[in-house]
Amino acid sequence: MSIMKVENLTKKFGKFTVLDQINIELEQGEVFGFIGPNGAGKTTTIRSILGILKATEGQISVFGQDAWKDAVEIHKRVAFVPGDVSLWPNLTGGEVIDLFVKLRGNSSESKREMLIKRFDLDPSKKCRAYSKGNRQKVALVAALASDADLYVLDEPTSGLDPLMETVFQTSIQELKAAGKTIFLSSHILSEVEKLCDRVAIIREGKIIETGSLKELRHLMRNQVVIETAKSVTDARALKGVYDYSENNLVYSFQMDPKELSTIANHFNKFDIVNFESVPPTLEALFMHHYTNGGGVEND
């Protein structure tokens, strides 16, 4: 079932087009990654989804309701964490969490306490004394303590140390196991790769790729290292082999995955001692789009 649908979303500020024909569909129970560098349009997309900004063109529906006209009703079922958290300086972290929890009205005290302990947050401190990382923890605890149907997270681990990033990932995996739906905007590609079922890559206000990691990886090549007992001949000319090099019976190259069988059979004639094939990472795919402009280059 579709939880959120963004159709041909366009947002202009004057003559400048920030978002150009964005299309996203989010299914119930999935973790959807939205990736791109700063300035690509991630936050503007999220603000449009939340009804904070009105689309110039296009349609956004969340839970089957109009994101702009029905924003108040939609927000009752959504938990949101911004990337740059601003808090009331004279309130304590615990008071801010309690305020958001009471506004939502559907969280448990035990879950609140568990999350405060998990994120190693001192809720008795005034917000003005918090570092950026601790302000982020307050927002995360308040959102994750809520029993929402959709969690919209915009750079949620901004300012957190690596240990807290791991804690965050554990919390998201628990939400997913509970059937919750998560829209995760991030530039931390390892985080997206660990958590997300599908991803969309945004570049200069346009979606350039959408799909599961398995679906997107067909655009990139595996990195292969093969060691043989005998010297290999004629491998450089094999179909699907790129950037070939050899050194003392060790052969390194990039490989088109669909040619694996042919390539492996050829090397097997020379007695394979070791065969390593590493699939492309999300980071490699992302950098490929941003350095080459997308598409698979011709060799």
C-alpha contacts under 8 A as a table, 3 or more apart, distances in Angstrom:
res1	aa1	res2	aa2	distance
1	M	27	E	5.59
1	M	28	Q	5.59
2	S	5	K	6.97
2	S	25	E	6.81
2	S	26	L	5.78
2	S	27	E	4.44
2	S	28	Q	6.00
2	S	63	F	7.67
3	I	25	E	7.74
3	I	26	L	5.65
3	I	27	E	5.43
3	I	28	Q	5.54
3	I	62	V	5.84
3	I	63	F	5.10
3	I	64	G	7.30
3	I	181	T	7.96
4	M	24	I	7.83
4	M	25	E	5.72
4	M	26	L	5.04
4	M	27	E	7.12
4	M	60	I	7.49
4	M	61	S	5.68
4	M	62	V	4.39
4	M	63	F	6.23
4	M	64	G	7.44
5	K	23	N	7.61
5	K	24	I	5.86
5	K	25	E	4.49
5	K	26	L	6.41
5	K	60	I	5.76
5	K	61	S	5.27
5	K	62	V	6.55
6	V	9	L	6.37
6	V	22	I	6.86
6	V	23	N	5.08
6	V	24	I	4.90
6	V	25	E	6.19
6	V	49	I	7.86
6	V	58	G	7.73
6	V	59	Q	6.08
6	V	60	I	4.53
6	V	61	S	6.59
7	E	21	Q	7.40
7	E	22	I	6.46
7	E	23	N	4.78
7	E	24	I	6.85
7	E	58	G	5.63
7	E	59	Q	5.19
7	E	60	I	6.23
8	N	20	D	7.50
8	N	21	Q	4.01
8	N	22	I	4.95
8	N	23	N	5.45
8	N	57	E	7.10
8	N	58	G	4.69
8	N	59	Q	6.75
9	L	19	L	6.83
9	L	20	D	6.60
9	L	21	Q	4.87
9	L	22	I	4.66
9	L	23	N	6.65
9	L	55	A	6.55
9	L	56	T	7.64
9	L	57	E	5.76
9	L	58	G	4.34
9	L	59	Q	6.26
9	L	60	I	7.39
10	T	17	T	7.44
10	T	18	V	7.51
10	T	19	L	4.85
10	T	20	D	4.71
10	T	21	Q	5.15
10	T	22	I	6.59
10	T	55	A	6.17
10	T	56	T	5.61
10	T	57	E	4.92
10	T	58	G	6.13
11	K	17	T	6.05
11	K	18	V	5.61
11	K	19	L	4.91
11	K	20	D	6.87
11	K	54	K	7.93
11	K	55	A	5.33
11	K	56	T	4.82
11	K	57	E	6.68
12	K	15	K	6.52
12	K	16	F	5.52
12	K	17	T	4.32
12	K	18	V	5.61
12	K	19	L	6.96
12	K	56	T	6.14
13	F	16	F	5.29
13	F	17	T	6.45
13	F	18	V	7.14
14	G	17	T	7.92
17	T	20	D	6.57
17	T	205	G	7.65
18	V	41	G	6.29
18	V	44	T	7.71
18	V	204	E	7.52
18	V	205	G	5.41
19	L	22	I	6.63
19	L	41	G	6.30
19	L	44	T	7.72
19	L	45	T	7.42
19	L	204	E	7.76
19	L	205	G	4.22
19	L	206	K	6.34
20	D	205	G	5.53
20	D	206	K	5.43
21	Q	58	G	7.55
21	Q	206	K	6.82
22	I	205	G	7.77
22	I	206	K	6.21
22	I	207	I	6.10
23	N	207	I	7.37
26	L	30	E	7.31
26	L	32	F	6.94
26	L	183	F	7.90
27	E	30	E	5.93
27	E	181	T	7.46
28	Q	179	G	7.54
28	Q	180	K	7.13
28	Q	181	T	5.51
29	G	176	K	6.32
29	G	179	G	4.65
29	G	180	K	4.91
29	G	181	T	4.44
29	G	182	I	7.56
30	E	176	K	6.92
30	E	179	G	7.80
30	E	180	K	7.27
30	E	181	T	5.20
30	E	182	I	6.40
30	E	196	C	7.55
30	E	197	D	6.20
30	E	198	R	7.92
31	V	176	K	7.09
31	V	181	T	6.00
31	V	182	I	4.69
31	V	183	F	6.06
31	V	184	L	7.10
31	V	195	L	6.78
31	V	196	C	4.78
31	V	197	D	5.47
31	V	198	R	6.96
32	F	182	I	6.17
32	F	183	F	4.96
32	F	184	L	5.96
32	F	196	C	5.41
32	F	197	D	6.05
32	F	198	R	5.16
32	F	199	V	5.62
32	F	200	A	7.86
33	G	183	F	6.25
33	G	184	L	4.88
33	G	185	S	5.86
33	G	186	S	7.28
33	G	192	V	5.90
33	G	196	C	5.59
33	G	197	D	7.68
33	G	198	R	6.16
33	G	199	V	4.34
33	G	200	A	6.27
34	F	42	K	7.16
34	F	183	F	7.31
34	F	184	L	5.91
34	F	185	S	4.48
34	F	186	S	6.38
34	F	199	V	5.76
34	F	200	A	5.09
34	F	201	I	6.21
34	F	202	I	7.35
35	I	42	K	7.38
35	I	185	S	5.83
35	I	186	S	5.39
35	I	187	H	5.67
35	I	189	L	7.71
35	I	199	V	7.26
35	I	200	A	6.29
35	I	201	I	5.05
35	I	202	I	6.21
36	G	40	A	5.83
36	G	41	G	7.94
36	G	42	K	7.00
36	G	186	S	7.30
36	G	187	H	5.95
36	G	201	I	5.86
36	G	202	I	5.22
36	G	203	R	6.28
37	P	40	A	5.67
37	P	187	H	6.04
37	P	203	R	7.85
38	N	41	G	7.63
38	N	42	K	7.78
38	N	187	H	7.91
39	G	42	K	7.47
39	G	204	E	7.42
40	A	202	I	6.21
40	A	203	R	5.29
40	A	204	E	4.71
40	A	205	G	5.48
41	G	44	T	5.29
41	G	45	T	6.13
41	G	202	I	7.16
41	G	203	R	7.70
41	G	204	E	6.83
41	G	205	G	5.13
42	K	45	T	5.24
42	K	46	I	6.39
42	K	185	S	6.78
42	K	202	I	7.35
43	T	46	I	4.99
43	T	47	R	6.12
43	T	154	D	6.87
44	T	47	R	5.12
44	T	48	S	6.20
44	T	53	L	7.70
45	T	48	S	5.15
45	T	49	I	6.24
46	I	49	I	4.96
46	I	50	L	6.19
46	I	152	V	7.81
46	I	154	D	7.52
47	R	50	L	5.08
47	R	51	G	6.18
47	R	52	I	5.02
47	R	53	L	5.55
48	S	51	G	5.08
48	S	52	I	5.80
48	S	53	L	4.69
48	S	54	K	6.03
48	S	55	A	6.33
48	S	60	I	7.97
48	S	67	A	7.56
48	S	68	W	7.81
49	I	52	I	7.67
49	I	60	I	6.47
49	I	61	S	7.93
49	I	62	V	7.75
49	I	67	A	5.94
49	I	68	W	8.00
50	L	53	L	7.69
50	L	67	A	6.28
50	L	68	W	7.60
50	L	71	A	6.67
50	L	75	H	7.54
51	G	54	K	6.40
51	G	67	A	5.18
51	G	68	W	4.48
51	G	69	K	7.79
51	G	71	A	5.46
52	I	68	W	7.64
53	L	68	W	7.84
54	K	68	W	6.38
55	A	58	G	6.58
55	A	59	Q	7.62
59	Q	66	D	7.71
60	I	66	D	6.10
60	I	67	A	5.51
60	I	68	W	7.84
61	S	64	G	5.35
61	S	65	Q	5.06
61	S	66	D	4.68
61	S	67	A	5.32
62	V	65	Q	5.27
62	V	66	D	6.54
62	V	67	A	6.02
62	V	74	I	6.89
63	F	74	I	7.33
65	Q	70	D	6.12
65	Q	74	I	7.36
66	D	69	K	5.44
66	D	70	D	5.35
66	D	71	A	7.30
67	A	70	D	5.69
67	A	71	A	5.29
67	A	74	I	7.29
68	W	71	A	5.38
70	D	73	E	5.57
70	D	74	I	6.21
71	A	74	I	5.05
71	A	75	H	6.01
72	V	75	H	5.29
72	V	76	K	6.86
73	E	76	K	5.52
73	E	77	R	7.56
74	I	77	R	5.68
74	I	78	V	6.57
75	H	78	V	4.90
75	H	79	A	7.46
76	K	104	R	6.54
76	K	148	A	7.93
77	R	148	A	5.07
77	R	149	D	5.43
77	R	150	L	6.54
78	V	148	A	5.38
78	V	149	D	6.10
78	V	150	L	4.88
78	V	151	Y	5.77
78	V	152	V	7.14
79	A	143	A	5.19
79	A	144	L	7.59
79	A	146	S	6.96
79	A	148	A	5.89
79	A	149	D	7.99
79	A	150	L	6.39
79	A	151	Y	4.79
79	A	152	V	6.17
80	F	143	A	6.26
80	F	151	Y	5.93
80	F	152	V	4.81
80	F	153	L	5.76
80	F	154	D	7.84
81	V	85	V	7.89
81	V	139	A	5.93
81	V	140	L	6.36
81	V	143	A	6.66
81	V	152	V	6.49
81	V	153	L	4.84
81	V	154	D	6.00
81	V	155	E	7.99
81	V	156	P	6.09
82	P	85	V	5.95
82	P	139	A	7.89
82	P	153	L	6.39
82	P	154	D	4.94
82	P	155	E	6.75
82	P	156	P	6.52
83	G	136	Q	7.79
83	G	153	L	7.82
83	G	154	D	5.14
83	G	155	E	4.61
83	G	156	P	5.53
83	G	157	T	7.65
83	G	158	S	6.09
84	D	136	Q	7.73
84	D	158	S	7.72
85	V	132	K	7.77
85	V	135	R	6.21
85	V	136	Q	6.12
85	V	139	A	7.08
86	S	135	R	7.48
87	L	96	V	7.62
87	L	127	C	6.35
87	L	128	R	7.95
87	L	135	R	7.30
88	W	91	L	5.65
88	W	96	V	7.69
88	W	127	C	6.46
88	W	128	R	7.62
89	P	92	T	7.78
89	P	126	K	6.39
89	P	127	C	4.74
89	P	128	R	4.35
89	P	129	A	7.93
90	N	126	K	5.87
90	N	127	C	6.46
90	N	128	R	6.75
91	L	95	E	6.02
91	L	96	V	6.51
91	L	126	K	5.47
91	L	127	C	5.98
92	T	95	E	5.15
92	T	96	V	6.40
92	T	123	P	6.27
92	T	124	S	5.56
92	T	125	K	5.14
92	T	126	K	4.02
92	T	127	C	5.38
93	G	96	V	5.19
93	G	97	I	6.27
93	G	122	D	7.48
93	G	123	P	4.59
93	G	124	S	6.35
93	G	125	K	6.19
93	G	126	K	6.29
93	G	127	C	5.73
93	G	135	R	7.94
93	G	138	V	6.08
94	G	97	I	5.09
94	G	98	D	6.11
94	G	123	P	4.31
94	G	124	S	6.21
94	G	138	V	7.88
95	E	98	D	5.02
95	E	99	L	6.08
95	E	123	P	7.74
96	V	99	L	5.05
96	V	100	F	6.41
96	V	138	V	7.57
96	V	142	A	7.99
97	I	100	F	5.36
97	I	101	V	6.06
97	I	138	V	6.49
97	I	139	A	7.48
97	I	141	V	7.04
97	I	142	A	4.89
98	D	101	V	4.95
98	D	102	K	5.99
98	D	142	A	7.64
99	L	102	K	5.28
99	L	103	L	6.23
100	F	103	L	5.06
100	F	104	R	6.35
100	F	142	A	6.22
101	V	104	R	5.25
101	V	105	G	5.88
101	V	106	N	7.25
101	V	107	S	6.42
101	V	142	A	6.34
101	V	145	A	7.40
101	V	146	S	6.60
102	K	105	G	4.71
102	K	106	N	7.78
104	R	107	S	7.60
104	R	146	S	7.07
106	N	146	S	6.12
106	N	147	D	5.74
107	S	111	K	7.39
107	S	112	R	7.68
107	S	145	A	5.73
107	S	146	S	4.77
107	S	147	D	5.66
108	S	111	K	5.32
108	S	112	R	6.38
108	S	145	A	7.06
108	S	146	S	7.86
109	E	112	R	5.05
109	E	113	E	6.27
110	S	113	E	5.18
110	S	114	M	6.07
111	K	114	M	4.99
111	K	115	L	6.13
111	K	145	A	5.82
112	R	115	L	5.32
112	R	116	I	6.25
112	R	141	V	6.86
112	R	142	A	7.66
112	R	145	A	5.31
113	E	116	I	5.12
113	E	117	K	6.25
114	M	117	K	5.26
114	M	118	R	6.01
115	L	118	R	4.82
115	L	119	F	5.99
115	L	141	V	5.83
115	L	144	L	7.82
115	L	145	A	7.24
116	I	119	F	5.40
116	I	120	D	6.06
116	I	121	L	5.37
116	I	122	D	7.59
116	I	123	P	7.53
116	I	141	V	6.48
117	K	120	D	4.97
117	K	121	L	6.46
118	R	121	L	7.91
118	R	167	V	7.08
119	F	137	K	6.63
119	F	141	V	7.86
119	F	164	M	6.49
119	F	167	V	6.91
121	L	134	N	6.91
121	L	137	K	6.94
121	L	138	V	7.68
122	D	125	K	6.23
125	K	129	A	6.71
125	K	130	Y	7.41
126	K	129	A	5.58
126	K	130	Y	7.10
127	C	130	Y	5.23
127	C	135	R	7.17
130	Y	133	G	7.72
130	Y	134	N	5.47
130	Y	135	R	5.96
131	S	134	N	5.21
131	S	135	R	6.27
132	K	135	R	5.14
132	K	136	Q	6.22
132	K	159	G	5.73
133	G	136	Q	5.05
133	G	137	K	6.32
133	G	158	S	7.15
133	G	159	G	4.38
133	G	160	L	4.89
133	G	161	D	7.67
134	N	137	K	4.85
134	N	138	V	6.38
134	N	160	L	7.86
135	R	138	V	5.18
135	R	139	A	6.56
136	Q	139	A	5.20
136	Q	140	L	6.18
136	Q	156	P	7.20
136	Q	157	T	7.24
136	Q	158	S	7.20
136	Q	159	G	7.05
136	Q	160	L	7.43
137	K	140	L	4.99
137	K	141	V	6.02
137	K	160	L	7.98
138	V	141	V	5.28
138	V	142	A	6.15
139	A	142	A	5.19
139	A	143	A	6.17
140	L	143	A	5.17
140	L	144	L	5.85
140	L	156	P	7.31
141	V	144	L	5.23
141	V	145	A	5.78
142	A	145	A	5.43
142	A	146	S	6.72
143	A	146	S	5.43
143	A	151	Y	7.72
144	L	147	D	7.60
144	L	171	S	7.81
148	A	151	Y	6.71
148	A	180	K	7.77
149	D	180	K	5.94
149	D	181	T	6.38
150	L	180	K	6.59
150	L	181	T	4.99
150	L	182	I	5.78
150	L	183	F	7.55
151	Y	180	K	7.82
151	Y	181	T	6.33
151	Y	182	I	4.74
151	Y	183	F	6.16
152	V	182	I	6.07
152	V	183	F	4.87
152	V	184	L	6.27
153	L	156	P	5.48
153	L	182	I	7.53
153	L	183	F	6.12
153	L	184	L	4.93
153	L	185	S	6.05
154	D	184	L	6.28
154	D	185	S	4.79
154	D	186	S	6.63
155	E	158	S	5.66
155	E	184	L	7.43
155	E	185	S	5.53
155	E	186	S	4.76
155	E	187	H	7.26
156	P	184	L	7.98
156	P	185	S	7.87
156	P	186	S	7.56
157	T	160	L	5.32
157	T	164	M	7.99
157	T	165	E	6.12
157	T	168	F	7.52
160	L	163	L	7.96
160	L	164	M	5.80
160	L	165	E	6.21
161	D	164	M	5.44
161	D	165	E	6.30
162	P	165	E	4.93
162	P	166	T	6.40
163	L	166	T	5.23
163	L	167	V	6.49
164	M	167	V	4.81
164	M	168	F	6.11
165	E	168	F	5.02
165	E	169	Q	6.26
166	T	169	Q	5.04
166	T	170	T	6.32
167	V	170	T	5.16
167	V	171	S	6.38
168	F	171	S	5.10
168	F	172	I	6.33
169	Q	172	I	5.13
169	Q	173	Q	6.22
169	Q	191	E	7.48
169	Q	195	L	7.06
170	T	173	Q	5.14
170	T	174	E	6.32
171	S	174	E	5.11
171	S	175	L	6.37
172	I	175	L	5.03
172	I	176	K	6.19
172	I	195	L	7.49
173	Q	176	K	5.05
173	Q	177	A	6.17
173	Q	195	L	7.04
174	E	177	A	5.02
174	E	178	A	6.30
175	L	178	A	5.02
175	L	179	G	6.54
175	L	180	K	5.38
175	L	181	T	7.84
176	K	179	G	5.09
176	K	180	K	5.18
176	K	181	T	6.81
176	K	182	I	7.75
177	A	180	K	7.44
184	L	192	V	7.76
186	S	189	L	7.22
186	S	191	E	7.90
186	S	192	V	7.07
188	I	191	E	5.49
188	I	192	V	6.66
189	L	192	V	5.11
189	L	193	E	6.07
189	L	282	L	6.42
189	L	283	E	5.81
190	S	193	E	5.04
190	S	194	K	6.23
190	S	282	L	7.58
190	S	283	E	7.50
191	E	194	K	5.34
191	E	195	L	6.31
192	V	195	L	5.29
192	V	196	C	5.45
192	V	199	V	7.94
193	E	196	C	5.99
193	E	213	L	7.74
193	E	282	L	6.42
196	C	199	V	6.77
197	D	212	S	5.90
197	D	213	L	7.47
198	R	210	T	7.25
198	R	211	G	5.18
198	R	212	S	4.10
198	R	213	L	6.45
199	V	209	E	8.00
199	V	210	T	5.67
199	V	211	G	5.64
199	V	212	S	6.14
199	V	213	L	7.18
200	A	207	I	6.64
200	A	208	I	7.53
200	A	209	E	5.60
200	A	210	T	4.24
200	A	211	G	6.64
201	I	207	I	5.73
201	I	208	I	5.76
201	I	209	E	5.32
201	I	210	T	6.51
201	I	286	F	7.49
202	I	205	G	6.23
202	I	206	K	5.38
202	I	207	I	4.39
202	I	208	I	5.92
202	I	209	E	7.56
203	R	206	K	5.28
203	R	207	I	6.31
203	R	208	I	6.57
203	R	290	Y	7.78
207	I	210	T	7.37
208	I	294	G	7.65
209	E	216	L	7.60
210	T	216	L	7.54
211	G	214	K	7.93
211	G	215	E	5.78
211	G	216	L	6.07
212	S	215	E	5.07
212	S	216	L	6.21
213	L	216	L	5.06
213	L	217	R	5.94
213	L	282	L	7.24
214	K	217	R	5.34
214	K	218	H	7.14
215	E	218	H	6.07
216	L	219	L	5.88
216	L	220	M	7.87
216	L	285	L	7.83
217	R	220	M	5.35
217	R	221	R	7.63
217	R	279	P	7.62
217	R	280	P	6.34
217	R	281	T	7.81
217	R	282	L	7.92
217	R	285	L	7.25
218	H	221	R	7.26
218	H	257	P	7.70
219	L	285	L	7.69
219	L	295	G	7.35
219	L	296	V	6.36
220	M	256	D	7.68
220	M	280	P	6.23
220	M	285	L	6.67
220	M	296	V	7.28
221	R	254	Q	5.82
221	R	255	M	5.26
221	R	256	D	5.10
221	R	257	P	6.50
221	R	279	P	7.05
221	R	280	P	6.32
222	N	254	Q	5.58
222	N	255	M	5.19
222	N	256	D	6.58
222	N	257	P	6.43
222	N	277	S	6.18
222	N	278	V	5.45
222	N	279	P	4.60
222	N	280	P	5.66
223	Q	252	S	7.60
223	Q	253	F	6.14
223	Q	254	Q	4.63
223	Q	255	M	6.38
223	Q	277	S	5.72
223	Q	278	V	5.22
223	Q	279	P	6.62
223	Q	280	P	7.32
224	V	251	Y	7.99
224	V	252	S	5.68
224	V	253	F	5.44
224	V	254	Q	5.85
224	V	255	M	6.68
224	V	275	F	7.46
224	V	276	E	5.60
224	V	277	S	4.46
224	V	278	V	6.44
225	V	250	V	6.95
225	V	251	Y	5.60
225	V	252	S	4.51
225	V	253	F	6.73
225	V	274	N	7.94
225	V	275	F	6.05
225	V	276	E	5.15
225	V	277	S	6.58
226	I	250	V	5.72
226	I	251	Y	5.13
226	I	252	S	6.55
226	I	272	I	7.10
226	I	273	V	7.61
226	I	274	N	5.62
226	I	275	F	4.54
226	I	276	E	6.27
227	E	249	L	5.69
227	E	250	V	4.38
227	E	251	Y	6.25
227	E	272	I	5.99
227	E	273	V	5.34
227	E	274	N	4.96
227	E	275	F	6.51
228	T	231	S	7.04
228	T	232	V	7.59
228	T	249	L	5.64
228	T	250	V	6.72
228	T	267	F	7.58
228	T	270	F	6.11
228	T	271	D	5.44
228	T	272	I	4.30
228	T	273	V	4.94
228	T	274	N	6.88
229	A	249	L	6.98
229	A	270	F	6.41
229	A	271	D	5.41
229	A	272	I	6.40
229	A	273	V	6.27
230	K	249	L	6.96
230	K	270	F	5.09
230	K	271	D	6.50
231	S	249	L	5.90
231	S	270	F	6.75
232	V	235	A	6.77
232	V	249	L	7.49
232	V	267	F	6.89
232	V	270	F	6.10
234	D	237	A	5.86
234	D	238	L	7.13
235	A	238	L	5.35
235	A	241	V	7.87
235	A	266	H	7.57
235	A	267	F	7.76
236	R	241	V	6.66
236	R	242	Y	7.80
236	R	244	Y	6.17
237	A	241	V	7.31
238	L	241	V	5.79
238	L	263	I	7.06
239	K	259	E	7.15
240	G	255	M	5.45
240	G	256	D	4.78
240	G	257	P	7.88
240	G	259	E	5.79
241	V	244	Y	6.85
241	V	253	F	6.52
241	V	254	Q	5.93
241	V	255	M	4.92
241	V	256	D	6.75
242	Y	253	F	5.76
242	Y	254	Q	5.00
242	Y	255	M	6.27
242	Y	299	D	7.59
243	D	252	S	7.90
243	D	253	F	5.19
243	D	254	Q	6.01
244	Y	251	Y	7.31
244	Y	252	S	5.86
244	Y	253	F	4.36
244	Y	254	Q	7.11
245	S	251	Y	5.83
245	S	252	S	5.31
245	S	253	F	6.33
246	E	249	L	6.71
246	E	250	V	5.58
246	E	251	Y	4.36
246	E	252	S	6.21
247	N	250	V	5.16
247	N	251	Y	6.49
255	M	259	E	7.35
255	M	260	L	7.44
256	D	259	E	5.64
256	D	260	L	7.13
257	P	260	L	5.30
258	K	261	S	7.64
259	E	262	T	5.55
259	E	263	I	6.20
260	L	263	I	5.23
260	L	264	A	5.91
261	S	264	A	5.23
261	S	265	N	6.08
262	T	265	N	5.25
262	T	266	H	6.34
263	I	266	H	5.20
263	I	267	F	6.41
264	A	267	F	5.26
264	A	268	N	5.98
265	N	268	N	5.04
265	N	269	K	6.79
266	H	269	K	5.70
266	H	270	F	7.77
267	F	270	F	5.55
267	F	271	D	7.04
267	F	272	I	6.49
268	N	271	D	5.10
268	N	272	I	5.40
269	K	272	I	7.87
272	I	275	F	6.97
280	P	284	A	6.06
280	P	285	L	6.97
281	T	284	A	5.14
281	T	285	L	6.43
282	L	285	L	5.02
282	L	286	F	6.00
283	E	286	F	5.01
283	E	287	M	6.03
284	A	287	M	5.21
284	A	288	H	5.94
285	L	288	H	5.03
285	L	289	H	6.47
286	F	289	H	5.33
286	F	290	Y	6.39
287	M	290	Y	4.99
287	M	291	T	5.80
287	M	292	N	7.98
288	H	291	T	5.43
288	H	292	N	5.60
288	H	293	G	7.35
288	H	294	G	6.42
289	H	292	N	5.45
289	H	293	G	4.93
289	H	294	G	3.98
289	H	295	G	7.11
290	Y	293	G	5.49
290	Y	294	G	6.89
291	T	294	G	7.86
292	N	295	G	7.56
292	N	297	E	7.91
